[in-house]
């Protein structure tokens, strides 16, 4: 219970921070720039594409989709979408035998257990 409350408080603080940042980022950035004696800058100033080649290159490369790499993981995701919780657990556990440190697999197993209202095994896979 305390763990849940702590996680809720942290997530709430993170959400509030994101909202505060997206509402008006240029106001606080300008205020910080003026206080530090720097030139007045706004969020509209963007560096040229060539100035940041490494940062922009990572956007061009797509992330690996585990479902394409592991057919058992793909079958487990399909079972989760179909709300076949027992089937999802069985298939995802066999996928977890090959890759026990894959957080996505463990998360889906925990989710399936949670939907079956088996909180003990669910928490074990979330951790």
Contact map, one row per residue, 1 for C-alpha under 8 A:
1111100000000000000000000000000000000000000000000000000000000000000000000000000000000000000000000000000000000000000000000000000
1111110000000000000000000000000000000000000000000000000000000000000000000000000000000000000000000000000000000000000000000000000
1111111000000000000000000000000000000000000000000000000000000000000000000000000000000000000000000000000000000000000000000000000
1111111100000000000000000000000000000000000000000000000000000000000000000000000000000000000000000000000000000000000000000000000
1111111110000000000000000000000000000000000000000000000000000000000000000000000000000000000000000000000000000000000000000000000
0111111111000000000000000000000000000000000000000000000000000000000000000000000000000000000000000000000000000000000000000000000
0011111111100000000000000000000000000000000000000000000000000000000000000000000000000000000000000000000000000000000000000000000
0001111111110000000000000000000000000000000000000000000000000000000000000000000000000000000000000000000000000000000000000000000
0000111111111000000000000000000000000000000000000000000000000000000000000000000000000000000000000000000000000000000000000000000
0000011111111100000000000000000000000000000000000000000000000000000000000000000000000000000000000000000000000000000000000000000
0000001111111110000000000000000000000000000000000000000000000000000000000000000000000000000000000000000000000000000000000000000
0000000111111111000000000000000000000000000000000000000000000000000000000000000000000000000000000000000000000000000000000000000
0000000011111111100000000000000000000000000000000000000000000000000000000000000000000000000000000000000000000000000000000000000
0000000001111111110000000000000000000000000000000000000000000000000000000000000000000000000000000000000000000000000000000000000
0000000000111111111000000000000000000000000000000000000000000000000000000000000000000000000000000000000000000000000000000000000
0000000000011111111100000000000000000000000000000000000000000000000000000000000000000000000000000000000000000000000000000000000
0000000000001111111110000000000000000000000000000000000000000000000000000000000000000000000000000000000000000000000000000000000
0000000000000111111111000000000000000000000000000000000000000000000000000000000000000000000000000000000000000000000000000000000
0000000000000011111111100000000000000000000000000000000000000000000000000000000000000000000000000000000000000000000000000000000
0000000000000001111111111000000000000000000000000000000000000000000000000000000000000000000000000000000000000000000000000000000
0000000000000000111111111000000000000000000000000000000000000000000000000000000000000000000000000000000000000000000000000000000
0000000000000000011111111000000000000000000000000000000000000000000000000000000000000000000000000000000000000000000000000000000
0000000000000000001111111000000000000000000000000000000000000000000000000000000000000000000000000000000000000000000000000000000
0000000000000000000111111111000000000000000000000000000000000000000000000000000000000000000000000000000000000000000000000000000
0000000000000000000111111111100000000000001000000000000000000000000000000000000000000000000000000000000000000000000000000000000
0000000000000000000000011111110000000000011000000000000000000000000000000000000000000000000000000000000000000000000000000000000
0000000000000000000000011111111000000000000000000000000000000000000000000000000000000000000000000000000000000000000000000000000
0000000000000000000000011111111100000000000000000000000000000000000000000000000000000000000000000000000000000000000000000000000
0000000000000000000000001111111110000000111000000000000000000000000000000000000000000000000000000000000000000000000000000000000
0000000000000000000000000111111111000001110000000000000000000000000000000000000000000000000000000000000000000000000000000000000
0000000000000000000000000011111111100000000000000000000000000000000000000000000000000000000000000000000000000000000000000000000
0000000000000000000000000001111111110000000000000000000000000000000000000000000000000000000000000000000000000000000000000000000
0000000000000000000000000000111111111111100000000000000000000000000000000000000000000000000000000000000000000000000000000000000
0000000000000000000000000000011111111111000000000000000000000000000000000000000000000000000000000000000000000000000000000000000
0000000000000000000000000000001111111100000000000000000000000000000000000000000000000000000000000000000000000000000000000000000
0000000000000000000000000000000111111100000000000000000000000000000000000000000000000000000000000000000000000000000000000000000
0000000000000000000000000000000011111110000000000000000000000000000000000000000000000000000000000000000000000000000000000000000
0000000000000000000000000000000011111111000000000000000000000000000000000000000000000000000000000000000000000000000000000000000
0000000000000000000000000000000011001111100000000000000000000000000000000000000000000000000000000000000000000000000000000000000
0000000000000000000000000000010011000111110000000000000000000000000000000000000000000000000000000000000000000000000000000000000
0000000000000000000000000000110010000011111010000000000000000000000000000000000000000000000000000000000000000000000000000000000
0000000000000000000000000100110000000001111110000000000000000000000000000000000000000000000000000000000000000000000000000000000
0000000000000000000000001100100000000000111111000000000000000000000000000000000000000000000000000000000000000000000000000000000
0000000000000000000000000000000000000000011111000000000000000000000000000000000000000000000000000000000000000000000000000000000
0000000000000000000000000000000000000000111111100000000000000000000000000000000000000000000000000000000000000000000000000000000
0000000000000000000000000000000000000000001111110000000000000000000000000000000000000000000000000000000000000000000000000000000
0000000000000000000000000000000000000000000011111011000000000000000000000000000000000000000000000000000000000000000000000000000
0000000000000000000000000000000000000000000001111111000000000000000000000000000000000000000000000000000000000000000000000000000
0000000000000000000000000000000000000000000000111111100100000000000000000000000000000000000000000000000000000000000000000000000
0000000000000000000000000000000000000000000000011111100000000000000000000000000000000000000000000000000000000000000000000000000
0000000000000000000000000000000000000000000000111111100000000000000000000000000000000000000000000000000000000000000000000000000
0000000000000000000000000000000000000000000000111111111100000000000000000000000000000000000000000000000000000000000000000000000
0000000000000000000000000000000000000000000000001111111110000000000000000000000000000000000000000000000000000000000000000000000
0000000000000000000000000000000000000000000000000001111111000000000000000000000000000000000000000000000000000000000000000000000
0000000000000000000000000000000000000000000000000001111111100000000000000000000000000000000000000000000000000000000000000000000
0000000000000000000000000000000000000000000000001001111111110000000000000000000000000000000000000000000000000000000000000000000
0000000000000000000000000000000000000000000000000000111111111000000000000000000000000000000000000000000000000000000000000000000
0000000000000000000000000000000000000000000000000000011111111100000000000000000000000000000000000000000000000000000000000000000
0000000000000000000000000000000000000000000000000000001111111100000000000000000000000000000000000000000000000000000000000000000
0000000000000000000000000000000000000000000000000000000111111100000000000000000000000000000000000000000000000000000000000000000
0000000000000000000000000000000000000000000000000000000011111110000000000000000000000000000000000000000000000000000000000000000
0000000000000000000000000000000000000000000000000000000001111111000000000000000000000000000000000000000000000000000000000000000
0000000000000000000000000000000000000000000000000000000000001111100000000000000000000000000000000000000000000000000000000000000
0000000000000000000000000000000000000000000000000000000000000111110000000000000000000000000000000000000000000000000000000000000
0000000000000000000000000000000000000000000000000000000000000011111110000000000000000000000000000000000000000000000000000000000
0000000000000000000000000000000000000000000000000000000000000001111111001100000000000000000000000000000000000000000000000000000
0000000000000000000000000000000000000000000000000000000000000000111111111100100000000000000000000000000000000000000000000000000
0000000000000000000000000000000000000000000000000000000000000000111111100100000000000000000000000000000000000000000000000000000
0000000000000000000000000000000000000000000000000000000000000000111111100000000000000000000000000000000000000000000000000000000
0000000000000000000000000000000000000000000000000000000000000000011111111100000000000000000000100000000000000000000000000000000
0000000000000000000000000000000000000000000000000000000000000000001111111110000000000000000000000000000000000000000000000000000
0000000000000000000000000000000000000000000000000000000000000000001001111111000000000000001101100000000000000000000000000000000
0000000000000000000000000000000000000000000000000000000000000000011001111111100000000000001100100000000010000000000000000000000
0000000000000000000000000000000000000000000000000000000000000000011101111111110000000000000000000000000000000000000000000000000
0000000000000000000000000000000000000000000000000000000000000000000000111111111000000001001000000000000000000000000000000000000
0000000000000000000000000000000000000000000000000000000000000000000000011111111100000011101100000000000000000000000000000000000
0000000000000000000000000000000000000000000000000000000000000000001000001111111110000001000000000000000000010000000000000000000
0000000000000000000000000000000000000000000000000000000000000000000000000111111111000001000000000000000000000000000000000000000
0000000000000000000000000000000000000000000000000000000000000000000000000011111111111011000000000000000000000000000000000000000
0000000000000000000000000000000000000000000000000000000000000000000000000001111111111001000000000000000000010001000000000000000
0000000000000000000000000000000000000000000000000000000000000000000000000000111111110000000000000000000000000000000000000000000
0000000000000000000000000000000000000000000000000000000000000000000000000000011111110000000000000000000000000000000000000000000
0000000000000000000000000000000000000000000000000000000000000000000000000000001111111000000000000000000000000000000000000000000
0000000000000000000000000000000000000000000000000000000000000000000000000000001111111111000000000000000000000000000000000000000
0000000000000000000000000000000000000000000000000000000000000000000000000000001100111111100000000000000000000001101100000000000
0000000000000000000000000000000000000000000000000000000000000000000000000000000000011111110000000000000000000001000000000000000
0000000000000000000000000000000000000000000000000000000000000000000000000001001000011111111000000000000000000000000000000000000
0000000000000000000000000000000000000000000000000000000000000000000000000011111100011111111100000000000000001001000000000000000
0000000000000000000000000000000000000000000000000000000000000000000000000001000000001111111110000000000000001001100000000000000
0000000000000000000000000000000000000000000000000000000000000000000000000000000000000111111111000000000000000000000000000000000
0000000000000000000000000000000000000000000000000000000000000000000000011011000000000011111111100000000000000000000000000000000
0000000000000000000000000000000000000000000000000000000000000000000000011001000000000001111111110000000010011000000000000000000
0000000000000000000000000000000000000000000000000000000000000000000000000000000000000000111111111000000000001000000000000000000
0000000000000000000000000000000000000000000000000000000000000000000000010000000000000000011111111100000000000000000000000000000
0000000000000000000000000000000000000000000000000000000000000000000001011000000000000000001111111110000010000000000000000000000
0000000000000000000000000000000000000000000000000000000000000000000000000000000000000000000111111111110011000000000000000000000
0000000000000000000000000000000000000000000000000000000000000000000000000000000000000000000011111111000000000000000000000000000
0000000000000000000000000000000000000000000000000000000000000000000000000000000000000000000001111111000000000000000000000000000
0000000000000000000000000000000000000000000000000000000000000000000000000000000000000000000000111111110000000000000000000000000
0000000000000000000000000000000000000000000000000000000000000000000000000000000000000000000000011111110001000000000000000000000
0000000000000000000000000000000000000000000000000000000000000000000000000000000000000000000000010011111001000000000000000000000
0000000000000000000000000000000000000000000000000000000000000000000000000000000000000000000000010011111111000000000000000000000
0000000000000000000000000000000000000000000000000000000000000000000000000000000000000000000000000000111111100000000000000000000
0000000000000000000000000000000000000000000000000000000000000000000000000000000000000000000000000000011111110000000000000000000
0000000000000000000000000000000000000000000000000000000000000000000000001000000000000000000100110000011111111000000000000000000
0000000000000000000000000000000000000000000000000000000000000000000000000000000000000000000000010001111111111100000000000000110
0000000000000000000000000000000000000000000000000000000000000000000000000000000000000000000000000000001111111110000000000000110
0000000000000000000000000000000000000000000000000000000000000000000000000000100100000000000100000000000111111111000000000000000
0000000000000000000000000000000000000000000000000000000000000000000000000000000000000001100110000000000011111111100000000100100
0000000000000000000000000000000000000000000000000000000000000000000000000000000000000000000000000000000001111111110000001111110
0000000000000000000000000000000000000000000000000000000000000000000000000000000000000000000000000000000000111111111000000100000
0000000000000000000000000000000000000000000000000000000000000000000000000000000100001101100000000000000000011111111100000100000
0000000000000000000000000000000000000000000000000000000000000000000000000000000000001000100000000000000000001111111111101100000
0000000000000000000000000000000000000000000000000000000000000000000000000000000000000000000000000000000000000111111111100100000
0000000000000000000000000000000000000000000000000000000000000000000000000000000000001000000000000000000000000011111111000000000
0000000000000000000000000000000000000000000000000000000000000000000000000000000000001000000000000000000000000001111111000000000
0000000000000000000000000000000000000000000000000000000000000000000000000000000000000000000000000000000000000000111111100000000
0000000000000000000000000000000000000000000000000000000000000000000000000000000000000000000000000000000000000000111111111100000
0000000000000000000000000000000000000000000000000000000000000000000000000000000000000000000000000000000000000000110011111110000
0000000000000000000000000000000000000000000000000000000000000000000000000000000000000000000000000000000000000000000001111111000
0000000000000000000000000000000000000000000000000000000000000000000000000000000000000000000000000000000000000100100001111111100
0000000000000000000000000000000000000000000000000000000000000000000000000000000000000000000000000000000000001111110001111111110
0000000000000000000000000000000000000000000000000000000000000000000000000000000000000000000000000000000000000100000000111111111
0000000000000000000000000000000000000000000000000000000000000000000000000000000000000000000000000000000000000100000000011111111
0000000000000000000000000000000000000000000000000000000000000000000000000000000000000000000000000000000001101100000000001111111
0000000000000000000000000000000000000000000000000000000000000000000000000000000000000000000000000000000001100100000000000111111
0000000000000000000000000000000000000000000000000000000000000000000000000000000000000000000000000000000000000000000000000011111
